[in-house]
Amino acid sequence: MFIKINTWNIRGSNNVVKRKAVLNSLKKDKIQIAFLQETHLNDEEHKKYRREWVGQIFFSSHSTNKRGVVILLHKNLPFTVTASFKDTEGRFVLVKGILHGEVIVLGNVYGPNIQDEAFYASLLRHLADMDCPNIIIGGDFNCALSPMMDRLPPHATASKNAKAVLNINREFDLVDIWRHYNPLSKQYTFHSQPHLSASRIDYKFVSRCLLGLVEHADIGLIALSDHAPVVMAMHPPRPSERSFSWRMNATLLMDEKFVKYLTDQTDLFLEINDKNGADPRIVWDTYKAYMIISYTSQRKKERAAKQLEIENKVKLLEETYYKTRSEATLIELKSTRTALNNLITRRQKGIY
């Protein structure tokens, strides 16, 4: 069992469809701790993230059209809060608590895109106030820590903000977990179409003492946003048991394909199962369960296969573009990303 943790700049979530799409994407990826930036929500709207699989939320708001960060914790995650701090600018939130018997600090950061020494001094001071050796921080820091490795085209020098982030990492002995597992790789989390450039500005930092628990770290695809998520999986000190429940998806009743499936399959089902002496109540319950589960399983596989096909195409086009900088490849990449976003959005609206 792993705890999956991601950081993701979602570039706004102030409409129901986008918020639901984000939550379902996190659920699909089995994320248990999510650090989201640029939520663009006030305090009341942030609270709406506490639904479905989300058990606890911690946020810092700014306005409905800029900034905003939120930490989402799965309802089954055994995390007990002991302290927290959030700034007033929608830039960062820190939470200290007990996770599987270990005291740990979770931090979500949306860094300024202009030089701001005061911001990083404040972040460092409040991290120190948490007084904890176990730290996991994620966020969009709006700067590339290694201008040669993390920018396309490469730059010669690091920005002052990047140097401030590196200083915090030294102070608290934090490790850039993706770079730890990919020391020579070049992969990017943000692509600027106007400037025809790319950069890795979204990071996950982990205390060196926690490295032994981390299994892997990956950069995901750019979908629903203009940033890619960064995901890591780590072992908990002790696994916890989980239970599941099932219920019918009511949207099936409006699905013409489901109605046709019932028409085609009912006679065959009754021929096999409605034998002489069979209890009609048992036959009826079995019929409902069989039809719903068999149909939804088939449709789920079809949708997952289609989404995987498009995701793989996006990944291939990204790799090709970063190598060739071809305008034709960029156009195809934008078109394919749009198709992926449309597919995900249509699923949230129940349109298949």
N, C-alpha and C positions, 0 to 999 in steps of 0.2 A: 504493500500500500504506500502511495505517495501523497504528499500535500502539493498540489499544483498552484503556483502563484504566478500571476501575470501583472505586467504594467502596460497601460494602453492609453494613449491620447486619442479620445474618441471624437474630438472636434465637434462638440455640442451634442446635447441629448434632451433638448427642451421640446420634444414632441413625443407622443406616446409610442408611435411606430418605431422611432429610432431607439428609444429606451428599451422597448421590448426586444428589438433585434439584438441590442448589445447584451442584454441579460440572457437571451437564448443562445447567443454565440458563446458566452462564458460557460453556460450550462453544458453545451455540446462538447466543449473542450475540457469539461470536468474541473473547472477552476474552483478552488476553495477560498482563495484570498485574491481579490482583485484590487489593483491600484488604478483608478481611472482619473485622467486629467482632461481639462477643458470640458467640464460637464455643462457649463453655462446655465447653472441653476441657482435659485435662492434657497434658503433654508427649508422652506415648506416643500419645494419641488424635490430637493435632495431626499427627503424622507420617503418619497414614492419609490425609491430604489429598494426599500425594505418590503419585498414581496417574493412570492414563489420560493426559490431556494435560498434567498438572502435572509440571514438571521440577525446580523448586527451591521450597522453602518456608522462611519465616522467621517465627517466632511468639513471642509472650509469653503464657504460661499463668497462670491463677489457680486455678480449680477447675472441677468438672464442672457447675456450675449458675449460674455468673455470669462476666462479663467474658471475656477472651481475645481476642487479635487475631492474624491471620495474613496474610502476604503470599504469594500464589501467583504463580509465574512460569511461563509456557508453556515446554514443553521445547524448542521451536524458537527461543525468544528468546535472542539472543546477549548474555547478561548475565554478566559476570565479577565476582564479589564481591571487594572489597578491604577492607571493614570493616563491622562491624555492632554494634548495641547494642539490648538489650531491657530493659525495666524488670522488676521482680519482682512487679508487681501485675496483670499482664494488661491493661495500659493502652496501651502503645505499643511499637513496634519500628521501628528505623531501619536501613536497609541502604545502604551506599555501594558503587558498582561502576561498571564500564565498560559502557555500552550503545551499540552501534553506534559505537564509537570515542569516545564522550563520557562523561566522568565525571559521575555523577548520584547523587543521594540519593533513595531512596524511603522514605516514612514512613507508617505506619498508626497512627491514634490513636483510642482510645475514651475520650472526655473524661468527667470526673466530673459527676454531676448535682447536686452540691452545691458551694458555693464552695470552691475549693481552689487558693490562690495558689502553694503549694509544688509542685503537680503541673506547672503551666505554667512555673514557674521551672526545674524539672528538664528539661522538654521543650526549652525555649529553650537551656539550657546544653549539652545533648547534641547538639542541632542545630548549635550553634556549633562543637562539637568535631569534627564531620564536615568542617568547613572546605571547603565546596563551594558554588559559586554556582548550580548547577543542582539544583533541589529540586522534587519532586512529593510532596505530602502529601494523603492522603485519610482520611476518618474520620467517625464520629459524635461531634460535639463537645458534644452535649447542651446547646447554647445557640444562640439566634438572633442573628446578628451585627447585623442591622438589625431592631429590634423593630417598626418600622412596616411594613417590606416583607416580613419573613420570619415573621411570626406572624399567626394568625387566631384571635380578634380581635387587632388591632394593640395594641402596648404603647407606652408613652411613653419608657421608658428601657431601656438595655441592661444586662444583668447584669454583675457583676464578671468572671465567667469569659469572657463575650463580649469584654469590653475587653482581657482578657489574650491572647485569640486574635488580636485586631486588632493588639495590640502586637507579637506574634511576626511577623505578616504585614509590619508596617512594618520590623522589624529585618532581615528577610531579603528584603524586596521581593517578597513573594508576592501573587498575584492570585487572588481568588475566581473561578475560571474560568467557572462557570455564570452568575454575575452579570455577568461581562464580556461574555458573549454575549447576556444577557437583562437589560439594565439597568433596564427598567421593568416587567418581568413579575412576577407573584406566583404561585409554584408551591411546593408543599410536599412534604417527604420523610417526614413523620411525622404521623399523625392519632391524636389521643387521643379515643377514644370516650367514656370517663367524663366528660371535661371539655368535650366537643363543641368541640374546638379543633384547630388544625393548625399546623405549624411547619416551617421549613426549617432543620434542625439537622445535616444530613449534607453535608459540603463536600469539594471538591477544590481545593487550593491549588497554584499553579504559579509558579515563578520568572518574573519579568517577561521575562527574557532568553530564555525558552522560548516565549513567546506566538506567535512567528512560525511555530512548528511545529504549533500546535494548530489543528485543522480545525473542530471543533465540540464542544459539551458539552450533555448532555441529562439530564433527570431521568426515570427509568423508572417503571414501574408498581409498585404495592405488591402483591407476591405472594410466597408462601412465608414472609413475614416481615411485621412491622408497619411496616417502613421501605421506602422506595423506593431503588433504587440510583441513583448519580450516575455517568454514563459520559462519558468524553471520548475523542476520537480525535486522535492526533497523528502527524505525519510523522516517521519515523526519519531520521537523517543519511544512512544508506545502506540501501536495501532488501535483504532476504536472500531467497534462493530457498527454496521449500518443496516437499516431496514428499508424496504421499498413497498410502495402501494401502487395499485393500478386503477385507473378509471377510464371510462369511455371518452373519446374526443368528440364533443357534440357537433363540431363542424362537419363530421361525416354525413350528417343528415341532409346537408346541402350539397353534397358532392355527387354529381350525376354519374361519375364513373363508379362510385360505390353502389349506387342504386342498380346500375347495369350489372355489376359484379354479383349482387344479391340475386338478381333475376337469373343469371347464368348458372349460379352455383347451388341454388336452393334445392332444385329437384334432385341433383346428384347427392347432396348431403342427406336428404330425407330417404332416398333410396338405400343408402348405406346404414343410416342410424335409426330410422323409424321402423324398427322391427315389431312384430306382434308381441304385445305384453310390455313394451317399453313404457316407462312412466312419462307421460306427456310433459310434465314439468321439467324433468331432467333433460328430455330431448330439446325443449325450448331454451333452457339455460345453456346447454351445450352448443346449440345452433348460434345463439347470439355471440357467445365468446369466440367460437370458431370463425365466424364470418368477420367479426371486427378485427380480431388479432391477425388472421391470415391476410386480410386486405391491407391493414395499416402496416404490417411488416413488409409486404411487397412494395407498397408505395414509399415507405421510408428508405428501403434499399435503393429504389430508383432515384429518389431525390438526393440521397447521399452520394450515389455514384456520379450523378450529374454535377453536383457541387465539387466533388473531388476532381473531376475531369477539368473543370474550369480553374480550380485552385492550382492544379499542376501546370496548366497552361500559363497562368499568371506568373508562377515561380520561374518557369523556363524563359518567358519573355523578359522578366526582370534581370535574370542572369545574362541574357543576350544583350539587353540594352546597356547594362553596366560595362560590358566588354566592348561594344561597338559604338555606342552613342548614336545609333541610327535613328533618324527621324521617323522612318517607316515603322520600325519596331516600337518606338514610343507611341505612335498613333494606335497601333494594334494593342499595345499594353493598356492604354487608356480605355479602349473599347471593351477589352476583356474584363478589366476591373469593373466597368459599368455593368456589364452583364452579370458579374458575380454579385455586385451590390443589389441589382434588381432581383436576382433569384432569392437572395436572403430576405429582402424586404417583402417580396411577394409571399414568402412562406409565413412571415409574421402576420400578414393580412389574411392568411388562409386561402390564398389564390394559388392553385397548382395548375 
